[in-house]
Every structure is written in structure tokens, then in C-alpha cells.
């Protein structure tokens, strides 16, 4: 099911195996030298939430890949027609798409295609608005050539491009999903101040309810929220005001401490997960843990 908010049934993760001694954390743009033990404990807490929520959690072997491999959302893009291998805009991550395709092949997932040079697309720039409409963020990690290749591989999908803001520049990872997270079929959490006007207008024209993050929590990945389906979402403890806004809107917000695995490396709950299979979207009934 091509959805960002259907019941999460199967998900791919990668343990933070590259977070120990020898990690090129400065080259990767991390805030500080990684704490491998803390990262592992926080990752386990996320995995526990995913399993308790009913998802089958599969693992990618990150050995030989950069520490960024823990952010599994970016290197592959599953569709109803097969998985597409991305081509990463960050050079240190160029080996990850091949590792994803190989792992998914073991699970019987066919490959639909691959983004090739000069194109680049990262999964964090791809958001399903509905099963036949894909929003694509154009920024430093996803370029015009990559979008053109996506159009060729997905002829039955309406692909809508939206440009991303400069943000803090090319040295930091700003994806479309840094600015919006789909909570259910009718609701999206947004960083309104950083959305471009055309993107905001598009969402508004579709009658989508927008919940604003607390602007003071932007640097804490407040907008990076994973839907488990049924009104349940996974967010970071570091964004209490934004989390309360989602609760006030009727969502069950499950949290974990991401001080190391998320904030240090630059990726929240969505980045740390590659959903592989979702059930049908929320039918209006809220599931409570």
C-alpha cells in the first residue's frame, strides 16, 4: 500500500554499527563524536516501540557502510511495482542503495529500477499524499534529473515537485520530510515557516489539516514523526510542546530519547526507519496502546 500513514506492518532498520571508534563524524556532519553505547540503547528503544505497535522489524547489515546507514529511510523507495534504489546526494552514502536492494531481494522484493547519474534522489524527499500522488522535494539531495527518472519509472503516479528552502545550506540535511510528516490521511504536521508558499498552497487546497510544530523545537527534529497508523505516531522526547499539540489533535504520541541516535547524527524517527509494507490507512477509528 503506497501510504505514509497506513498500519505499519513491516519495516527495515539498521543498528548503529558504525558509531564506534573510527567514525568520521566530522565528515558526516555530526554534532559531536558519537557515543556508540548510547546510540545502541536509544535505537533499541525505537525498535521496541515498532514491535509493540505490531510491525515486523527487519534488519539491514550496516557493516562496511558509513554511520549514516542507520538512517534507512533514504537509500530505497518501495512502491507497489517494486523497490527503487535511490542515488544518494551525500557521497559517503553511495554504497547504501545497493545494500538495501540486496537485503530486500532476500525478502522476495523485486527491484523496479534505480536512479542513476547525473540524477540523485533521497527517500527523505518523497512523500505520498495518497496512493497515486507523490510529492517530491527538490533541494540539495534530490535534483531535476533524478525526478525525471522517477517519472519514467512511475508512469501511473502523479509526481508533484516542490522546491525546498536553502535552510542552513548544503552541509546540513534538509529533506522534504524535515518540513512535513503525514500523521493520517487528513492531517500533516508541518514546519510552516520553512514550507514554500506553493507547497503550503497545495496542501491547503486539498483540505488537509495542518498542525504546526513549536518553532523553538525545529532543531530538535520536532517535525520528524513516524505514523504507525490508527492515530499512533512515534516522536522524539526532545519535542514536548509539539508532541502535546499532536495529542491535543487526537493522536497517541509514543516517544523515545533521541539525544544521540537522532539529534547528533541528524535524523529522527522517520529517517531511522524504512517502511516496507503498510496496511490500509486509518478508517477513522483510533487504536490506543
N, C-alpha and C positions, 0 to 999 in steps of 0.2 A: 504494500500500500504506500503510495507516494504521499507522505504526510509528515509534518513536523510535530504532530500532536496526537496521533492515534496511539492506542495502547502499545507501549514499548514491550516487544516480545523477545527480541534478540539484539544484542549489542556487542561490539568489538571494543576492547580496551587493551592498553599496553602498560605493563608495570614500569615504573621509573627506573629502569635498569641502568641508564646512562648517567645517573645523577651522582655518582660517586667521584672518587679521585680521578683526575684527568679530564673532567668535564670542561669543555671550552665554554664556560658560562658567559664570559665577556663577549666572545664572538657570536653567541646565540642571542645576546641582548638581555640576559637575565639580570635581575637587580642586585644579586649577591651570589657568592659561592653557595652551591646547593647543599642542603642537609639531606643526605640520602635516606637516613632512617626516618626522619620526619615526613619526607615526601612519600615513602612507602606506607607509613601508617595512615596518612591522610587519603592516599589512593585506596587503601583497603576499606576505609570508612565509606567512600563513594561506592565502591563495588558492593558493599553490604546493603546500601540503600537500593541499588539497582536490583539486586537479587530479592530483597524483601518486597520490592514492588512488582515482582513477577517476571522479570526479564531473565532470559538465559544469557549469561555473561561468558563470552569467548575471549581468548587472549591472543594477541599478536606477539611473536618473539621479537623483542626490540634489540637483541644482541647485534652489534655491528652497525646499528643506526645511531643517530645523534640523540641527545637527551630530549629533543623535541618530538621524538616518536611517540611519547606518552600522549600527545595531543592528536589522537587518532582521527578526529573528525575531518581533517584537511586533505588527506592523501588519496581518498577514494570517495566515489559517489554512487551509491546503489540506486538503481531505477527499476521499474517493473520489467524492463527489457534486458537488464544485466548491469554489471558494475562498470563504471568508467574510471580508469586510472587518471588521476589528476597529474598535472605537471606543476611542480611547486615553484612559487615565486621566490622562495628562500633557498639559495643554493645548497645550504647544509642539509636540506631535507630531500634531495633529489633521489635518494635510494628508497624512500618510504613507499611511493606508489607501487613499485614492483613487489615489495614485501607484502603489501595489502592484497594485491591480485593473487599472489601465490597462496596466501592463507585462505582467501575466500574460495579459491579453486578447490582446496581440500574439503571445503564445505559444500561443494557442488554448485557454487555460484558462477555462472558464465560471465565472461568479460564482453561487454558491449563494444568497448573501444578504449582509446587513450588519447589524452591531449598531448600534442607533440609540438616541438619548437617550430616557429617562434611563439606559439601560444603558451599561456600559463593560466591555470585556474586552480584555486584552492577551495576546498569544501566549505570553509567558513564564509565564503561569499555567495553561497547558494541556499535559497530559502523557498520551500514550496508554500505558495499561498493557498493552493488547492491541488488536487491530484493531476491537473493538467496545466497549471500555471506556475512557472519557476521565475523567481526574482533573482537577478544576478547583479552583484555589486562590482562595479568597475573601479579599481584602485591600484595600489602598488603591487598586489599579488595576483590580480586577475586582469588580463588585457583583452583588447579587441579581437586579436587572433584566436585566443582561447574561447571566447564567447562564440565566434563564428563556427568553431569546431563543435561546440556543444549543440548549436542549432542543427548542424548536419547529422549529429548522432541522435537527436531527439526531435524528429520532424513533426511529431504529433503533440508536442508540448509548446505552449505559448511561453516564449522566453522574453522577459521584460528586463531591460538593463536600467540600472540606476547608478549614478556616479557617487563615489564616496568622498567625504571631505579629506583635506590634507591631514587633519589631525595633528599628531606630533611628528609627522614626517615618515619617510620610508624605513627608518631604523626601528620603528615600533610596528607591531602587527595590528592593523586596523582592518577588520573584516566587516562585511555587512552584518554578520551576527554579533559584532561588537555593539551594534546600534539597535538591534531588534531581536526579540525572541518570541516565537509563536507559543502561546500558552494553551489556547484551544482554537477551534475553528473560527471563533468570533472575536478573539482577544489577542493582542500583541503587546508585549512590554517593550517600550521604546526609550531611547535617549533622544528626546525630541529636539534638543538644542543642536545636536550634531547630525540629525537627518537633513538631507537636502529637501528643498521645497517640493520638487517633483515627486520624490518618494513619499513625503508626508501627504501630498495631494492624492496620490494613487491609493494609499491605504484608507484615507478618509472617504474617497469616492466609493469604496467597496463596503462602506458601512461597518468597518472594523472598529471595535472598541480599543482605544489606546490607553494603556496605563503608563504613566511617566515614572522613570526611576527618580530617586533622590539625587540631584546633581552633585551633591557632596560625596556620593559614593561611586562616581564614574570610575575612578582609578582602582576601585575595589571590585571591578567586573560585575557591577550590580545588574547590568543588562544581559549578562551571560547566564541564561536559565534554561534548564532542560525539562521538557514536558515528558511525563511518564504516561500521560493520558488520564482520562477520568477526573480532571481537575487537580491532579497532583503534579507538582513541579519540584525540581531539585535546584537549590541555590546555595550560595556561599553564606556562612555565618557573618562574614565581614560586611554585609549589606543589610543591617537590621531595619532601617527605615523603608527601603524598597521592598523588603520581604513583607513588612507589615502592610504596605499598600496592596500587595497581591493577596494577602489574607483578607483584607477588607473587601476585596473584589470577589471573594468566594473561593479562593484557591487554597489547597492544602500545600503548604510550603515546607519541604523537607530540607534540612541544611546540614552542612559539614564544614569543618575548618579547612580552608584552602590557603592558609597563610604561606605555605611553601609550595605545594603542588600546583596551585593556581596563580597566586599573586606574584611569586618570584619568577616563574617561567613565562607568565603572560598568557594564561588560558584558563577559562572557567569550566563549569560542568559540561557545557555542550562541546567545548574543544576536547575534553578528556574522553569523549565517547563518540563512537561511530555507530549510530543506529543502523541495523541491518534489516530488521523486519518490524513493522508496526501493524496492529490491527486497525479496525475501523475507528475513525475519530469519535470523540466524545458525543454521545447521543443526548446529552443534557443531564444525565444522572451523575452525581458526584460520588466518587469512590473515596472512602476515608480509611486511613490505615488503622 
